């Protein structure tokens, strides 16, 4: 009879990580925490499981005491519980939607091709000087014609980031810039400076084209993770918007 009792008791005990004041903590709960932490990069180990077990025991002790004191009935605590419940359910809704509407390799390839095509086949190494007034820009162009160095005049630029580098904007595709700037840039030949100031919403620009090269675009496998994440976020925003638009709000 004792052997039979032990045979029944051992499997039942194995299902629990611990029993606190008669209330069981299932081993499956430890497994859930391990799964969460390993997703964050922590390796599964006996030490990790021991730490999780101790944390779950502490939580159970504290929860039992909270139950005894009726903490859950306090209005402010009830409000926090409701908010936490909302957050968990909403997160579950979004995860469920993304699981049922996954981003495919075909989606990633299409987005990669779109972005690559939008960049164009050329990159431009430009310098610019940005000033407030058109007259200032014309004066800078006149000084350049008389032999002044672009890098020296760039120190007066409103664009402090490039001013410290002689106006250097480094390599970039034309569509990186606002349209008036981009149009003026692609019209230049290597080594040329705009002969008239270029106006944008930022002010007046004097632009110099240092060089042109074929576009350098990263391979798909290098960009795939960030494209996937961007598509997931776009898909999720569209889902959220559709739910809001279908809701009857008074």
C-alpha positions as CSV (number, residue, x, y, z in Angstrom):
1,X,0.0,0.0,0.0
2,X,2.9,2.4,0.8
3,X,4.5,1.7,-2.5
4,X,1.3,2.3,-4.3
5,X,0.8,5.6,-2.4
6,X,4.3,6.7,-3.4
7,X,3.7,5.8,-7.0
8,X,0.7,8.1,-7.1
9,X,2.3,10.9,-5.0
10,X,5.6,11.2,-6.9
11,X,4.1,12.1,-10.3
12,X,1.8,14.6,-8.7
13,X,4.6,16.2,-6.8
14,X,6.7,16.3,-10.0
15,X,4.0,18.5,-11.6
16,X,4.6,21.2,-9.0
17,X,7.6,23.4,-8.6
18,X,6.6,24.0,-4.9
19,X,3.6,24.0,-2.6
20,X,3.2,27.1,-0.4
21,X,0.7,26.8,2.5
22,X,-1.1,24.1,0.6
23,X,-1.3,26.1,-2.7
24,X,0.6,24.5,-5.6
25,X,3.0,26.3,-8.0
26,X,2.9,24.2,-11.2
27,X,6.2,23.3,-12.8
28,X,4.7,24.6,-16.0
29,X,4.8,28.1,-14.6
30,X,8.6,27.8,-14.2
31,X,8.8,26.6,-17.8
32,X,6.8,29.7,-19.0
33,X,9.3,32.0,-17.2
34,X,12.2,30.1,-18.7
35,X,10.8,30.4,-22.1
36,X,10.4,34.2,-21.7
37,X,13.9,34.7,-20.4
38,X,15.6,32.4,-23.0
39,X,13.8,34.5,-25.7
40,X,15.7,37.5,-24.2
41,X,19.0,35.6,-24.6
42,X,19.5,34.0,-21.2
43,X,20.5,30.3,-21.4
44,X,18.4,27.6,-19.8
45,X,20.2,26.2,-16.8
46,X,19.5,24.6,-13.4
47,X,20.6,27.9,-11.7
48,X,18.1,29.9,-13.8
49,X,15.3,27.5,-12.9
50,X,16.3,27.6,-9.2
51,X,16.1,31.5,-9.3
52,X,12.7,31.4,-11.0
53,X,11.4,28.9,-8.5
54,X,12.5,31.1,-5.6
55,X,10.9,34.1,-7.3
56,X,7.6,32.3,-7.8
57,X,7.6,31.1,-4.2
58,X,8.1,34.7,-3.0
59,X,5.3,35.9,-5.2
60,X,3.0,33.2,-3.9
61,X,3.8,34.1,-0.3
62,X,3.1,37.8,-0.9
63,X,-0.1,37.1,-2.9
64,X,-1.5,34.9,-0.2
65,X,-0.9,37.7,2.3
66,X,-2.5,40.2,0.0
67,X,-5.5,38.0,-0.3
68,X,-5.8,37.8,3.5
69,X,-5.7,41.5,3.8
70,X,-8.2,42.1,1.0
71,X,-5.8,44.2,-1.0
72,X,-7.5,43.4,-4.3
73,X,-10.7,45.1,-3.1
74,X,-9.0,48.5,-2.7
75,X,-10.2,50.8,-5.5
76,X,-6.8,52.0,-6.6
77,X,-5.5,48.4,-6.7
78,X,-8.6,47.3,-8.7
79,X,-7.9,50.1,-11.2
80,X,-4.3,49.0,-11.7
81,X,-5.5,45.3,-12.1
82,X,-7.9,46.5,-14.8
83,X,-5.2,48.4,-16.6
84,X,-2.8,45.5,-16.4
85,X,-5.5,43.1,-17.8
86,X,-6.2,45.5,-20.7
87,X,-2.5,45.6,-21.5
88,X,-2.2,41.8,-21.5
89,X,-5.3,41.3,-23.7
90,X,-4.3,44.0,-26.2
91,X,-0.8,42.6,-26.5
92,X,-2.3,39.2,-27.0
93,X,-4.6,40.6,-29.7
94,X,-1.7,42.2,-31.6
95,X,0.5,39.1,-31.3
96,X,-2.4,36.9,-32.5
97,X,-3.0,39.1,-35.5
98,X,0.7,39.1,-36.5
99,X,0.9,35.3,-36.0
100,X,-2.1,34.9,-38.4
101,X,-0.8,37.5,-40.8
102,X,2.9,36.8,-41.0
103,X,5.4,38.8,-43.1
104,X,6.6,36.4,-45.8
105,X,9.9,36.2,-47.7
106,X,8.0,37.4,-50.8
107,X,6.8,40.5,-48.8
108,X,10.4,41.2,-47.7
109,X,11.7,40.9,-51.3
110,X,9.1,43.2,-52.7
111,X,9.9,45.9,-50.0
112,X,13.6,45.5,-50.6
113,X,13.1,46.0,-54.3
114,X,10.9,49.0,-53.7
115,X,13.4,50.7,-51.4
116,X,16.3,49.9,-53.7
117,X,14.5,51.3,-56.7
118,X,13.4,54.4,-54.9
119,X,17.1,55.2,-54.0
120,X,18.1,55.3,-57.6
121,X,21.3,54.0,-59.2
122,X,23.6,56.9,-58.2
123,X,25.0,58.4,-55.0
124,X,26.3,62.0,-54.6
125,X,29.0,63.4,-52.4
126,X,27.9,66.9,-51.8
127,X,28.8,70.0,-49.7
128,X,26.5,72.8,-48.9
129,X,26.3,76.1,-47.1
130,X,22.9,77.1,-45.6
131,X,22.1,80.7,-44.9
132,X,19.0,82.7,-44.0
133,X,18.8,85.2,-46.8
134,X,19.2,84.9,-50.6
135,X,21.5,87.9,-50.6
136,X,23.9,86.0,-48.3
137,X,23.9,83.0,-50.6
138,X,24.6,85.2,-53.6
139,X,27.5,86.8,-51.8
140,X,29.0,83.4,-51.0
141,X,28.7,82.4,-54.7
142,X,30.5,85.6,-55.6
143,X,33.3,84.8,-53.2
144,X,33.7,81.3,-54.5
145,X,34.0,82.7,-58.0
146,X,36.8,84.9,-56.8
147,X,38.7,81.9,-55.4
148,X,37.5,81.5,-51.8
149,X,37.5,78.0,-50.4
150,X,34.1,76.3,-50.0
151,X,35.3,74.7,-46.7
152,X,36.2,78.1,-45.2
153,X,32.9,79.8,-46.2
154,X,30.9,76.7,-44.9
155,X,31.8,77.8,-41.3
156,X,29.0,80.4,-41.5
157,X,26.4,77.8,-42.5
158,X,23.2,77.5,-40.3
159,X,23.7,73.7,-40.6
160,X,26.0,73.3,-37.7
161,X,26.5,69.6,-38.3
162,X,28.0,70.0,-41.7
163,X,29.5,73.4,-41.1
164,X,32.1,71.9,-38.8
165,X,33.1,69.5,-41.7
166,X,33.4,72.2,-44.4
167,X,29.8,71.7,-45.4
168,X,30.4,68.0,-46.1
169,X,27.2,65.9,-46.4
170,X,29.0,62.7,-47.2
171,X,27.6,60.1,-49.7
172,X,23.8,59.9,-50.2
173,X,21.3,59.2,-52.9
174,X,19.5,62.3,-54.2
175,X,16.2,61.3,-52.8
176,X,17.7,61.8,-49.3
177,X,17.2,65.5,-49.8
178,X,14.2,67.7,-50.3
179,X,13.2,68.1,-53.9
180,X,14.6,71.6,-54.7
181,X,17.9,70.6,-53.2
182,X,17.9,67.2,-55.0
183,X,17.0,68.7,-58.4
184,X,19.8,71.2,-58.2
185,X,22.3,68.5,-57.0
186,X,21.7,66.1,-59.9
187,X,22.0,68.9,-62.4
188,X,25.5,69.6,-61.3
189,X,28.7,68.1,-62.8
190,X,31.5,66.8,-60.7
191,X,33.3,69.8,-59.1
192,X,30.6,72.3,-59.9
193,X,28.8,74.8,-57.6
194,X,25.3,76.0,-58.0
195,X,25.4,79.4,-59.8
196,X,22.2,80.5,-58.2
197,X,21.0,80.0,-54.6
198,X,18.6,77.1,-54.0
199,X,15.7,77.8,-51.7
200,X,14.1,75.1,-49.5
201,X,12.0,75.3,-46.3
202,X,15.3,75.4,-44.4
203,X,16.7,78.5,-46.1
204,X,19.0,79.3,-49.0
205,X,21.7,76.7,-50.1
206,X,24.9,76.9,-52.0
207,X,25.7,73.4,-53.2
208,X,28.9,71.9,-54.4
209,X,29.1,68.4,-56.0
210,X,32.3,66.6,-55.0
211,X,31.7,63.3,-56.8
212,X,29.2,60.8,-58.1
213,X,29.3,57.0,-57.9
214,X,27.1,54.0,-58.5
215,X,24.7,53.4,-55.6
216,X,26.0,51.2,-52.8
217,X,23.0,49.2,-51.5
218,X,23.3,46.6,-48.8
219,X,22.4,43.0,-49.8
220,X,19.0,41.6,-48.9
221,X,20.2,39.3,-46.1
222,X,21.8,42.2,-44.3
223,X,18.6,44.3,-44.3
224,X,16.1,41.4,-44.0
225,X,15.6,41.7,-40.1
226,X,14.8,45.4,-40.2
227,X,12.6,45.1,-43.2
228,X,10.6,42.3,-41.6
229,X,10.2,44.4,-38.4
230,X,9.2,47.5,-40.4
231,X,6.6,45.5,-42.3
232,X,5.2,44.0,-39.1
233,X,4.8,47.4,-37.6
234,X,3.2,48.8,-40.7
235,X,0.8,45.8,-40.8
236,X,0.0,46.3,-37.1
237,X,-0.7,50.0,-37.5
238,X,-3.1,49.2,-40.4
239,X,-4.9,46.7,-38.3
240,X,-5.2,49.2,-35.4
241,X,-6.5,51.8,-37.8
242,X,-9.1,49.5,-39.3
243,X,-10.4,48.5,-35.9
244,X,-10.7,52.2,-34.9
245,X,-12.5,53.1,-38.2
246,X,-15.0,50.3,-37.8
247,X,-15.8,51.2,-34.2
248,X,-19.0,53.2,-33.4
249,X,-17.7,56.0,-31.2
250,X,-20.2,58.5,-29.7
